[in-house]
Amino acid sequence: MGLDLRSMARAAISNSINGTWGKKPLGASTITQQVAKNFLIGNERSFVRKIKEAIMAIRLEHVLSKNRILELYLNGIYLGAGSYGVTAAALTYFNKPLDKLTIAECAYLASLPKAPTTYHPEKDPKRAKNRRDWTIDRLVEERTITKKQAKRIKQEPIILQPPPPIPHYADYFVEEVRREISANFGESALHYHGIIVKTTLDRNLQNIAKNSLQAGLREYDRRHGWRGAIAYIHLNETEGNAWVKQLQNINPPPGIGNWKLAIVIDILNTQSAKIGFTDGTTGEIPLKNLSWARHWKKGETLGKKVTQVQDVLEKGDVIVVSSMEDQSFMLEQIPSVTGSIVVIDPGTGHVLALSGGYSFEINQFNCATQAQRQPGSAFKPFVYMAALERGYTAETSILDAPLSASLGDGLGAYTPRNYSGNFQGLIPLRSGLELSRNVMTVRLAQDIGMQSIKEMAKRFDIVNDLPMELTMALGASETSLLRLTNAYAMIANGGKRIKTSFVESIQDQKGRIIYFNAPRFYQTTNLQGHPILIDDRETIADPRVIEEMIKMLEGVVQNGTAKQLIPLTQTYATSLAGKTGTTNGYKDAWFVGFTRSPNRRNLAVGIFVGFSSPKSLGEGESGSKVAVPIFESFMQKALVGLNKQEPLK
């Protein structure tokens, strides 16, 4: 009947005599009652709850078999170490699927429901083994195994084999997933409800994105020279290998990754240095592997050329190195600059990859979602799109000539300048975007009015309330890389509204889908049986305007500030479109672009590079020089995989 009346009576008498009703009362629930409590009633301590639990237990017994009730119980019970259900526990404790467990391992899991924490082998090995052996004895009593088998099984120690740690290639992404779930379902859903979350992450693209961003930041950092050793250890020749222990006492810097901490033991000659590692082994750094470490002085554009090892290293320097294929080592330096990369599916808004900095170890602040920075010229496409909506075309000529606009009473005048410092006279909108002409863009903003640009920025969810100032036409308002990349994704998909998401679906303990982020389009057939695409996403811009803007952004790659991407379009027979961005004083470098191909899955990708506290990246460190190479590196690898995938429907 699902109830144990004798045990319930005994518990009631005991709690009344000992006065434990309000503290920790003795329980008497059957497995059926616990299933009713866990899945249907809740965990409130009250007589009303116990009555409901009893009624529901009786009903469960009438509609479900004992085996089915036991299955529900085993799949939902907490078994310690964050594991809900025996399948999760098998992976958590032994890194095995349930059907691969030994009898001894099964017996251990069966011993956990009473007190999962108490019977953990790391906390009390003897108590854990005694409890497991008691379970094995019960198997003998139930004639599941023989006494001989039990004797042999009891001799097996409890050896935990936890699964390998989750790789740290998507720390920033995982943190955004946590934020999204917490915002929509609350913190308790994350920690106590045993939910199963399917994210939008594409592992392959995430690895490519993270590696491309890190390589790009290192490349920029190397251009600006060697900042010096991490620490210095005085080497005493009479103490032999005393440096090993001294090196072991130095904490590796955050973000070191797969690199190694090393000490310069000796300068062998002008062409090589001997280094030692924390395990006592040694190696060499040849001059060619530290030639990048130029010393920059104020006013220099190139830096002092390295001609000998002594220009960079000295004995006792603690440094970071990477292994090379020829068994030598390369001098490395963790970048002081940061940046971010975002990859979005334009069809759904799913975030396929994201890295919000060089390393999550260094800084958990996500530059892709939390940093509010000026996008510079990367905002210009939305100014030009506002003009296209007002009847301008890609061939409409606008004057690129000196301009001075009054800022109002007593505020002086605003005089924009072009990056090149020159002017080209009357040129078409297409050329103005391709060459990123500032003065022409401000004149265009004057002509169409800032109100239309403000409305465009809000419609594409770049800035909620764009200030009505001409400087805003050049990207002086702040936004995040995620928002700007999503805006470009909406251009890429033909002007359909999408919202970025890191979570595709969420299931509860019972396997029910409680959240599903479905694309708002689907394929069906017409009356003749031909496939047609139904798309009920909101259209936020005229498709004709979008198409013309895409062609203009393709022109940026073919003829403008992103021409270095042309080989990619030729190699992979795909169209690339996008726009660079560089802010005043070279404080921020951007590139946001997308692929456009009918035969493969398309991507929208945004890149941002800058310092955590805004300061100049250096003269000439523009979006073309800093951000575009990261986009190029990502696409070189990503397009190979996308070539083999089904096209996005």
N, C-alpha and C positions, 0 to 999 in steps of 0.2 A: 504493500500500500504506500510505500515511500516514506513511512515514518517508523521510528523506533520508540514506541510509547514507554517501554520500560526504562530506557536510557533517559528519555525526557523527564520522566517522573523523578528518577534518581538525581538528575541535574537540578531540578527545581527544588527538591528537598535540601540538597547540599548548598545551593546558593542562598536559600532562606536561612539555614542554620549558621552559615559562615558569614552572611552579610555581604556577599560578593556581587549582588545584582548590579550595582552601579559602578563596580570597578572592573574586574576581569572575571565575568561569570563563567562557570563550567558549561561547556556546550554539549549538545547531544544530537547534532544534525547528521542525517544520513547523507549519502552522496547525492541522492535525488534532491534533498532540501538545499544542499550547497549549490547545485546547478540552478535551482529556482532562485536562490539568493543572488548568485553571480550574474545570471543572464536576465532576470526578469524583475526582481523585487528591489534589490539594493542592499546596502550594508548598515542601515540604520539600526541602532540598538533600542528596540522597543518591543512591547508585547504585541502591538498591532502588526509589526513587521513579521514576528514569529507566526502569528495566526495566518497572515497572507502567505507566508512561506509554506506552511503546512498544507493549506488549501491547494496551492499551486503544485506542490510535490505530489499530492494525490492525483491531480489531473494529469501531470506528466506521466505518472505510472500507467495511466489508462491509454495514453496515445503513443508512448514510446517504449521500445524494448529496453531491458536492462543494459544490453550492450551499447545501445545508442545513447543512453543517459551517461554511461561510463565514458563513452567517447567524448561527449560534450564536456564532461568534467575534466578529463585529461587534457583536452585542447585549450582549456581556459584557466586552469589553476596556476597560481604563481609558484615557481620552483626555484626562486633565488636568482641572483646575478642578472636581474632584469629580464628573466625568461618567463614568458607566459605560455604554458602548454608544453607537453613532453617533446614535441618536435623541435621547438626552439631550444629547450633545455639540452637535448642531445647534441645540438650544434654548439651551444655555449660551453658545455662541460667537456665534450669529447670530439667536437668538430666532425661529427658523423651524422648521416641521415639515420632516422629511427630504425630502419630495417637492417642496419649494419652493426648495431650495438651487440656486445656480448651479453651473456646472462648476468655476469657480474655488474656490468655497466647499467643494465636495465634494473637490477636490484637496487643499485645506488639511487637511481632516479626515483624509484618507487618508495625509497625511504625519506625523500625530501619533503613531501606535502606537510608533514607534521610540524617541521621547523627548518625551513630551507637554510637559514643563516646559521643556526646552531650546528647543523650537520655538514657544514662545508669543511672539506679535508684540510684546507689551509688554516682554518681557525682552530680545529680540534681533530687531528687525524685519527686518534684512538676512538673517540666518540663516533665519528663518521663511519669508521669501519665496523664498530660494534652494531650500529643501527643497520648498516647494509647486511651484515651477517644474520641479524635477526630476521630481515626480510627474506634472506635465502632459506632460513629454517622454515619460514611460513610456506615457501614454495614446496618444500619437502612434505609438510603437513597436508598441503593441497594436492600432493602427488603429481606436481608439475615436473619435478626433477627427483632423482634418486638421492639417497644419503651419500653414496659414493661420489656422485657429481657435485653435491653440495660441499663435501670435504675438499675436493679439488678447487672449486670455484672460490671458496673462502681464502685460499692461499694467495689469490691474486690481489695485489695491492691496488688501491684506488689511484690511478694515474690520470690526472686531468690533462686534456689536450685542447686548450682553448683555441678558437680559430685565430688565424693571423690577424694582426691589427688592420683596420680599414686603411687603405692607402690614402696618404694626405695629398692627393692630387686635386681635390675639389673642396678644400676647407671653406673657402669663401662661398661656394655654391651651397654647401650643406648648411652653413649658418643662415643663408637666405631662406632655405627650406624651413629651418626652425622658426624663423621670424614669421613666415607666411602661415604656418600651422598655428603658431601661438596667437597670431592676430585673429585668425578665423575660428579657432576651436578652443583656445585657452591653453595655458601651460600644462594643466593636468592631463590633457589629451596626449601630450608628448611623453609624459613620464609614467602614467599610471593606467592608461586605457588599452595598452597593447595594440595600438593601431598599426596597420601596414601601409606604408607610403610608397607610391610609385612616382618617382620624380621624372622630370623632362630631360634629365642629363643624358647626353650622348658621350659615353666614355672615351671613344676614339677622338672626337672633336675636343673634348675637355683636355685630354693630354696634349694634343697639338696646340691648343690655345695657350695653355699654361707654359709649355716649352717655348713657344714663339714669343710670348711676352717677356719671359725671363731672358731669352737670348737677346732680344731687342734692347732691354734695359741694360744688360751687360755691355752690349756694343756701344751704346751711348756713353756709359760710364767710363769705358776704356778710352774713348776719344778725349776724355778730360783728365787723363793721367792717373798716376799712382798716389794714393793718399797716405801711404806709409804702412809699417808693420802694425799688427794687432797689439803686440806687447814685445817686451825685450827681456831676455834672460842672460845674465852675465855668465859666461862659460869659463870655468876654471879647468885648465888643461890637466891638472893633477887629480881631478875628481872623476875622470873616465866618463862613464855613461850616466852621471848624476842628472844630466839634462832630461832624461826620460821621465823621472818622477816629477821634476819641475814642470815639464810640459803637460803631464797628466793633471796637474793642479790648476791648469788654465782652462776655463770653461769655453767651449767652442762658441763662436758668435752665432746669434739667431740667423737662420736662413742659410746655414752652411750646406745643407742638403747632403749630397753624395761626395762633396769635397772633403779633404782631410786637413786637419791641423798639423802643422810642421814647424820645425825650428831649423834655422840655417846653422849647421854645425861648422862649416868651413867654406871659405871662398877658395876653390881649387886653383883657379886662374881667372883671367879676364873673361873667359868664355863659359864658365860653369860654376855652379855652387852645389855643395853637398848638403842635403837636408835629412832630418831624422823625424820619426813619427812616434806616437804615443806607445806603440807596441815594441819599440826599440829597433825597428828596421830602418834602413836608410835608402836614399835615392838621390837623383841629381836633377837640377834644373839647368838646361843649356840656355845660353844667351838668347837664342831665337824664341824661347818660350816666355820671355819677359820683355821682349823688345817693344811691346805695346805700352809699357809703363813710363811714358814720357812725363817729365816734370814740367808742369805749367807754371808760369809766372804771370803776374798781372800785365795785361797788354799783349801777351804772346798769342798768336793764332795757331801755332803748331806745337809748341813745347820743345823742350830739350831732347834731342835724339839720344837714345840709349846705345852706347858703343861698347860698354863693358858691364859685367855683372855688378861691379862696385858702384855703378851709377844708381842702382836701385836697392841692392841688398847689402847687409853687413852681418857678420857673425853674431849670433844671438837673437836675430829677428824672428819673431813668431809670426807665421804667415799662413795663408790658406792656399792649397794647391789641388789640382785635378790630375787624374791619371791620363797619360797619352798612350796611343797604340804602340809606340816604340819603346815602352817601359820607362820613358822619362816623365817628368812632371811639368805642369804649366802653372805659372803664378796666376792666382785668381784674386778677385776683389768683389765683395758683396756690394752691389750698387747702393748709392745713397738716394738715388732718384726712385720714384715709384710710378705706377701706372695701372692700367686695367684694360681688359678685353671682354667683350660680350658677343655672343653668337646667338642669334634669334632665328627661329623658323618664321618667315614672313606670312605663311599661311595660317598659322595657329597662334602666334605670340609666345610659343614655348621657348624658354631659354635653354638652349642646348649645351652651352658651355659658358663659364664665367670665371674670371680670375680678377680679384680686386686689389692686387698688389704683387710685389715681387715674392713675398713669402708671408704666410699667415703667422709664422713664428715671430717675424719682425713686428708686424702690425696687423691687428685684427680689423682695423678700420677699412671698410670696403670702398675703394675709390670708384667702383663701377656704379654703386647704388647710393652711397652716402655722401660722396664728395660733390659739392655744388661748385662748378667751375664755369668760366666763360668759354663757350665753344668757338668763339672767333668766326672765321669764315665758314666753318662747318654749318653755321646757321643760315647762310646766304640762300641756299635753295628754296627756303620757305618765303624769303622776300621775293624772289623771282617767280615763285608759284603764285603769290598774291597778285603779281603783275599779270601773269598769264590769265588768271581768272577775270581780270578787268579788261581783257581784250588785247593785251600785248601778245606778241609772238616771239619765238626764238630769234627771228630776224629783225625785230624792231630795234632801231638804232637809238642809243642813248649817248649823250656827250660825256666823254671822259676827259675832263679839263678841270683846272683849279676851281675849288668851290669853298665859299665861306658862308656859313649859315648862322644867323643871329640866334642866341640862346634866350633872349628876352631882356627886359630892362635891367641894366647893370650887370648882366652875366657874361658879356663879351660875345665872342663868335666861336663857332666850331668849324675847324678847318681840317677835314680828313686828308690823309695822304695815302698814296699807293705804296705797296711793298717795294716796288722797283724804283720809286721816286720820279718816274716819268709819266707822261700822259699820251693817249693814243687818239684823241679826238672822238669823232663819231664811230662807235663800234656796236655791233649787234649784241643783244642780250646773251646769246650763246657764247660769244667770245668773252664777254664780261665775266660770266661764271667760270668758264674754262681757265681764264687767266687770273681770276679772283681779284678783280679791280675794285678797290675800296671806294674811291671817289664816285665812280659811276654808280655803284650800289646805293650810296647815300643820296645821289641825285634821283635815282629811281624811287627811293623811299619817299622823297619829297613829293614826287609826281603823283604817286598812288595813295599817299597818306599813311601815317603810322597805324591808324585804326585797323586797316585791312591786314597789316602785318601782325598786329596784336591778336586779331581774331584767328589768323592762320596758326600762330604759335599755340594758342589755346586749343584749337581744333585738333592739332596733331600732338597735343599733350606734351609740349616741350617746356612751356612756361605758363603758369596759370594766369598771371596778370602782368604782361609785358609792359614796362614803363613806356610812356609815349615820348621817347627821346630818339633822335636820329642815330645816336651811337648804338642803339639796340639793333639797328639793321646790320651792323657789323659783328653781331654776336657778343655784345657787352653784358647781356643779362646772363644769370647763372642757371645751369641745369645739370642733370646727372648724365653720365654716359648711357645708362640704361634707358632713360627717357628719350634721349636723342637718337639712339640706335633703333628704338621701337618706332620712332617717327619715320626714319628712313625705311624701316620694314613695311610701313603702311604705304609708302610710295612704291616699294617693290611689288606689293601684292595688288596694285591697281587702285589704291585709295580705299581699302576696306579697313574698318576699325578693328584693331586687335588690342588685347591687354596682355602684358607680359605675365608669365606664370612659371614657377619653378616646380609645381606639383601637378601631376597628371591625374592621379586618383588616390583616394584613401579608403581603406577597408577597415571595418571594426573587427573585434575579436571573433565575431561569428562569420566573417567573410563577406558581410554585406557592404556594398559600396555606399559610403556616406558622402563622398565628394567625387565628382568627375568633371574635369575641365575639357569638355568636348569642343572640337572645332565647330563653328556655326555654319558649316556647309557639308553637303553630303551628295553622293551620286545615286541617281535613280534612273528609271527608263520612261520614255514617253509612250504614247499610245501605239506607236509603230515598233516599240521594243528597242529603240536606239538609246544609248546611255546619254543622260544629260546631267549637268551639275546644278544642284540647287544651293544657292548661297544667300542666306538671310542675314549676313553681317551688314552692319550699317555702312553705307557709302559716305565718306566724308569729303570727297573731292570729285570733280568731274573727271571721268576716265580719260577724256581727251587732253585735259590739262596734265594729268598724271603721266600720260604717254609722252607728251612733249617734254616734261621735266626729266623723265628717265633718259630720253635721248640727249638732253643737255648734260646730264650727269655722266653719261657714257662718253660725251665729248671731253669731260675733265680727264678721263683716262686716256683717250686717244690723242688729245691735242693740248692738254693743260698741265696742271700741277701734279698729276699722278701718272705721267707718261711712262714711268718705269714699270708700270704694271702691264704694258702692251705685250711683252713676251708671254705672260700668263694667258692672255686671251687667245694667243695664237697656238700655244701648246695644248690647251684644253678645249679649244673651239667653243669658248663660252664668252658671253658679254659681261664685262665688269663696269659698274657705275659707282660713283662716290664723290666725296668732296673732302679736301684737306681743310684744316683749321689751325691758325696760329694767332695767339693773342698778343697784345702789346708787350713789348719787352721780352718776347719769346718765353713767357711764363708757362704757357700750356701748348701742347702739340696734339692735334687730333687728326684722325681719318675715320670716316664712316662710309661704308660702301656695301654693295650687295652684288650677288651673281644674278644673271638673268639668262636662263636656259630652259627651253620647253622639254628637254630630255633628261633632266636630273633635278634632284632636290635643290632648291635655292636657299641661300643663306644671306642674312644681313649681319654684318660684322662691324663693331665699333672699337676704336683704339683711342686711348688717352694716355699721355705721358706728361708728368710734371712732378714737382717736389711737393711734399706734404704741406709745408708752409710755402705758399707761392713765392718763387723767386725765378730769376732768369735761368733758362736752360743753357744759355750761351748764344753769342752772336751767330746767326744763321741756322740755329737749331729749330727749324720750322716743322710743320706737319709733314711736309714732303720728305724731309730728311730723317725725322725721328719716328713718326707713326706709320707712314706708308710701308717702310721695310718690314714692320711687324705684320701688317696685313698681308704683304707679299709672302712672307715666310709661312704664315698660317695657310694661305690659299694653295701654296705649292704642294702641301701635304694633304689638305682637306679635299681638294678637287680630285685627287686620285681615288679616294674612297667614295666620293659622291658619284664618280663615273660609273660605279658598279651598282648603284642603288636605283630602285624604281623611281620614276618621276613623281613629284608631289601632285596629287590629284586635288 
